[in-house]
Amino acid sequence: MADEQKAALKKVAGVSGGKDECRVRLKGRERDYWMGTEIGMLGGYGFQGQVTADDGSDKQGKMGAGYNNLRRKKKKQLCKVGREEEGCSSNRPEFAAFLLVLRDTLIEEPLLYLCDNQSLLKAVNRWIMIGEGGKATWVRAPEEDILAAAIEILRKRIAAGTANFLVKIKAHRGEPANEGACILAAKAISDPKVSNEWCQRTNRAVFTWRKLCQEAGKVTHQDRHSTFNNCVRDAIRRGAAENEVQKHEEKLTGACRQMSIFRRRYEKWCKGDDIEDCTHKQQYEESYPSMVKVLQQSTWIDDIKFLKSCVRARVEQGNINHPAYGTWTADFTLRQNERRAFLGKYLNDPCVSWRHKRQEMMAIAEIIPAAKWFAKIKQQSDVSGRLCKRTREQRGASTENLPEETYGHINSAFCVGMATTVTAAHHFIWRHLYASMQAAQTPMSKLRPLVQVFHT
């Protein structure tokens, strides 16, 4: 190996940085490699015009944008993106980098723009290729201050008959233009000499919340702030759900304030030698083993552990005819290993119709228009079941002591008016499960259709 090659390898090995600086060489053996990459197969390296790629970065509450030009090696630009007070996102610096490319490219020069942000391409396509119609507005447009200036430059380029190609590429795949733009975007944030643009605030309200994050197995909370968007909406929903969970848990643990008294009593019983203290201690340990364990381990000081212990103690009493958290809906959503994961899977299933999803959400929110809900919103005073009353009247039975009309009662066999329908639905599900088991059984299986006799 020649000395020059050794020196070059030693220099490359000593370079420090998070990314490789890819250099395109379209001569010799490397030509075959570069022409086989994504940009090469799209014809980017042979494009008769400017070939650019941009990237945006969002780190630690700061945003930076940069772009790279393959035709003009020294034509690199980067800048900080302002208006962090209204929230940071990766989309805003991407839009800013796109505007930098358009501002530095002559109107008459053809442009091949390589972008790894699909949201940007959708926003531009909505205004340029499709058009927003007669009621076009920037109200709901993303990053309207930057996008408006970019659309104006694109309009001038289209009016001049200049070719514009906006192509979606995959990020961080070793493409020189994209990797170079990524390095410039990160440098824009860290370099104090880089100028700051697009800093003008709007008059929109800024929301602040704490986001749950998990890094290296540790759960932390990060303060976030932004104008109203999908993240704010999800945070509001999550906060409302957590508040609702807390209310149910507080109902279950009304004796939490008396926990210190119980602890002192239990310690007294444990230290006492008389028969009365031993009797109290034995009765308490037999009735509430989970609570005794909490007292012994001092886990009652931790609110979350104590609430879980209260649930276990309620279950140990064997009172299965009443919900532990106050309502059956709360019991289902707070049940371990099921709850929201199961609901999310069902609500995100594209095969489920919107009508069924809406009914499910109404049932979980307990706003199904049943008699008890109407009474809750003070639309009627009688909460007795109408179906049960009608069925009893047809049979000539007494209509006294009617059960409350709730969504759970209507969908159960306890409702006299719905008993036949609910039973038929139960049998249908059973036949489906049995048919599935029978179809999946092996020839050596000993499963025989004996149970089917009782469900036909």
N, C-alpha and C positions, 0 to 999 in steps of 0.2 A: 504494500500500500504506500502510495506517495506521501511525502511529508505534508503537502497541501491538504490532502484528504484527511490525514490524521488531525491536523490543526482545525479543519472545519468540523469534524466530529467532536473534538474536545470543546470547541466553542458552543456547539449545539447542546452538548451535555451539561454545560455550565449555565445555561439560560434558566432563569427562574420565572415562573408564571403559571397561571391556571389554565392557559389555553395555548395551543400550538399556532404559530404564525404561518399559515399555509401560503405558499407561493406557487403561482401557476406558471408552468413551463410547457409550452405547446410544441416543443422540439424534442426529438429523440424518444427515448422510451417513455418518458412521462406523458407524452401527448395521448397515448392510448388510455392511460389512467384517467386523466382529466376529462377527456371526451366521453368517458363512460360514467361520469358522475351525473347528478341530477341536472345541474346547469348545463353541462356539456351535451347531454342528450336532448335538452330543450333548445339547443342551438345558441346558448348564451355567449359562448366564447367566440362565435363567428358572427355575432349580431353587429350590423352596421349602424352603430349609434352608441349611446351611453348605457352601460350596464352597471346598475347600482343595487345595493342592498342596505337595509337599515335595521336597527334594533333599538329597543328601549329597555331601561333597567329601573327597577323599583327596589331600593334597599334602605332600611332604617329610616323611613319617612322622607327620603329624598328620591327624586326622579331625574334620570339622565337619558339623553338621546344622542345617537350618532349614526352616520352612514358612511359607506365605503363605495368608491367608484373604481371598477376594474380597468376602465380605459384611461383614467387620469390617476396615476398611482399616488400623486401628491395631493389629490383633491379629496381631503377628508375633513369632515366638519363634525363638531360635537357641541352640545350646549346642555345646560341645566334647564329643567322644565319646572316652572313655578306653579303657584296656587296649591301648595301642599296643605294649606290650612283647611281646604275642603275635601281632603282625603287623597291618598296616593293609590295608584293602580298601574298596572303594566300597560294598559291601553293608551293612556294619555301620552307617555313618551314615545310610543310607536307612532301615534298620529303626528307628534312633533317632528320625528325623524323623517316622516313622509313629506311634510311641508318643507323641511330643509332640502331634501332632494329636488323638489319642484322649483324652489327658489334659486338653486344653484345650477339648474339646467336651462339652457337657452330654449326659447319657445320653438324654434325651428329644428331643434335636435331631436331625433327619434330616441325614445326612452324605453328600456327594459328594466322594470322595477321588480326586484325579488323580495318578497315579503313572507315572513313566517307567522303573521298575525291575521287570522281569518276574520276577526271582528272588523278590522280596518277595511279589508276588501269588501265585506258585505255592506258597510256604511257607504263606501265610495260607489259601489255598484248600484245601490238604491237611488242615488242621485244622478249618476251619469248615464248608466246603461238603461235603467228602467224608467227613472223619473218619478218624482213624488206627486205629480198631478197638480191640479189647480189650487189645492189646499196645502201646499208645501210649507213646512214650518221647521224651525230649529229647536223647538221646545223639547222634544224627546230625542233629539239627535245626540249621539255620544261625542263629547269634547267639541261642542259646537263652535267655540272660538277658533280652534285650530282647523277644524274640518271646513269651515266656511271659506277661509283663506285658501286652502288647498283646492277646493272645488272651483273657486274663481280662476286659479291658474290653470287647472285642467280644462275649464271652459275655453280659455284663450288658446290653449294648445289644440283643442279639437276644432275650434273655428279656423285656425291656421292650417288645418289639414295634416298635423304632425301625428306620427304613429306613437301610440302609447300602449305598452303591454304591462299589465300588472299580473304577476304570476305568484301563486302560492307555493312555497317550498317548505321542506321540513327543517326545523331548527336544530342546531347543534349536531349536524351530520358531517362536519369537516369541510363544508363549502367555504372557500376563501373569503368571498364577499360577506357572507353572513357572520362568520367567525370574527372577521375584522371589525364589523359593525358592532358586534357584541362587546369586544374589547374597548372600543371607543365609548360606548354607552356607559360601561362601568367606570371608565376613566373620567367621564364628565361629572360623575357624582363625587369622586374622591379628590379631583383637582380643584383647589380653591381659585385658580386663575380663570376657570371657565365661566363665561357669562351666563346669566339667568334670563330666560325669556318666558313670555306668556304668564305673567304674574298677576294680572288684574283679577280681583275677586268678583264674584257675583253676589246677589242679594239673597241667595238661597240659604235656608237653614242648614246648619251643620249638626249632625247627630254623633254622639260619642257613646261607645259601648266597649265592653271587655270581651275579647274573643278567646275561647279555649283553644290552646295549642299544646301539642305533644311533641317533644324533641328528646331524643336519646332516652326514651322511657320515662321522662319527667313531664308532668302536666303543669303548664304555666298559663297565665292569663296576660294577654297583650291588649293595651289600650288602642282602640281604633276609632277613627273619626272620618266622616264622609257625609256628603249630601245624600238625600234620599235616593236609594237604589235598591237592587235586589238584596245586597248584603245587609242593609239597614232593615229591610222588611223581614228577612230571616232572623235577624237579631231580636226584633220586636216579638216575633212569634215564639222564639226560643225563650225569651224572658217571660212572656205570658205563660208558657207551658211550665217553666220552672216555678213560677209563682203559684200556679194551680197545684203543682205537686206539693209544694210547701204547705199550702192550706190543708190538703188532705192529710199530710203527715202530722200537722199540728192537731188536727181533730183526733187522730189516733193516739197521740201522746199528750193528752191533756194533763196527765199526772207527772209530766216532766219536771215541773217546779217542785214537786214533793219528793223528788228522787233523793235529795240529801237527807230528808227525814227517814225515808226507808233505809238508807245506808246506815244511819246511826242506830236505827232499831235493830237492823240485822247484825251489826257489830255487837250490840248489847246482848242479843240472843246468843251469839256465838261465844261470848265471854261468860255468860251466866251459867250457873250450875244447877239452879232449881228446876223443878219439873215443868213449870209454866213456860220458862224460856226455851227449854228443849222442845216442848210441844209446839210453840209458835214457830220455831226454826224448822222443824220437820214438816209442818203443814205448809209453810211458805215454799220450801224446797220442792215438795211434791207437786204443788200447784203451779209454780212458776220457775221451772228449771232454767229457762233462758235468762230470766231476770236475775236469778241468783248468780249465774255465771257472769253477767254484766257487772253485778256488785262486787264480785270477787276479783275481777280483772280491772276494775275501775274504768271500763270502756264507756260508762254512762257520761263521762265528761265530753266525749266526742259525740256531737249531735247526730252525725250520719250513722255511726255504729249503734247508737242508742235507739234511733228510729227503726233500724233493721231488727234490733232485738225485740222491740215492742211488737213488730209484725209477727215474729216467730212465737212470742208469748201468746199472742191472740190466736194463732193457729193451734197451739198446743192445748188450748181450752176446748177444742173440738167444736167450736161454734161455726159450722160450715154453712149454716142457713143464712148468715148475715155477712156482708162484705167486710173485709178487714179494714179497708181504707175509707169506708163510708158509702161508697157506691161500687157496683160491679164494674163499671167502666174504668174507674181508678184502679181497681184490682188488676184488671187486664193490662192496662198500659204500664203499670208499675211492676208487673210480674217479671221476675228475673228470666233472662234468656228468651223472651218473646217480645212483648210490648211493642215499641216503636219500630224495631227492625222488621217485624212481620207486617205492620201496617205500611211502612215505606215500600216494601217489596210489592205489596198488593196495589198501592196507589200509583206506583211507577210502571206497572205492567201495561204495555201498550195494547194488549189483547182485552183488557177490561174496559168496558164502555164508561163514558163520563157519567152517565146516569147512575151506574152502580157505585162509582167512586164518590160521587156527591152524596149518595145515600149513606155510604160508609162514614164519610166525614161528619155528616149531620148526626149520625148515631153516636159517634165518639164524642162530639161536642154536646150531646144531649139536647138537641134542638129539633128533634123529630116532632112534627105537629100532632102530639097525642094530648089527651085530656090533662095530664099532670103538667105538661109544658105550658098549655094554655092557661092553667091556673097559676103557674109561676109568673107569667107575664100579665096576670090579672085580666085576662080576657074572658074567663069563666070561673065559676066557683066549684062546680061539681067535678070531681076527679075520678068518679066511678067508671068502670069499663062499659062502653056502649055496646060492644059486641057481645059481651057476657050478658048484659041486660036484655038485649034483643033475643038471644038464644033462649034465655030462661023464660021470657014471655011467650015464645013459641011453644015451649014445652009445658007451659002452665005452672012453672015453678016460682018460688018466691024470689023477688028481686032485692032482698035486703042483704046487707053485708057484702056488697059487690067489691071485688078487688080494684085497686087503682089501675087506671089505664096508662101504662108506660110502654115504651118501645120494646123493652125486654119481656113484658107480660104478653104483648100481642104476638111476639115471635116465639112463644113457648107453648107447650102442650097444656099448661095450666089455664090458658084462655079457652073457655068453652066454645066460643065462636070460631076459633082458629085451630082447634085440636085436630080436626080431620086433615087440614092442609099441612100443619106442622108434622103430623105423623107420616103423611105421604112423602113430604120432603125428606124426612129421616130415612124412610125405606128406600127412596131413590138413591140417596147417598150411600146407604149400606150396599145396595145392589151394585153400584159403581165400584166401590172398594172391593167387594167380593169378586166381581168380574175381573178386576185388575190383578188381584192375587191369584185367581185361577189361571189367568193368561200367562202369568210370569212363573208359574210353578214348573218344576222339572219333571220328567217322566217318572223319576223315582220318588216323588213327593207322596206323602201319605194323606195329604189334604183331601177331604171328601165333602161333597155338597150336602152336609147334614144340617148346618145352621140355616141354609136357605129355606127350609121348611117353615121356620118361624118368622120369616120376613117376606112373605109373599102375599 
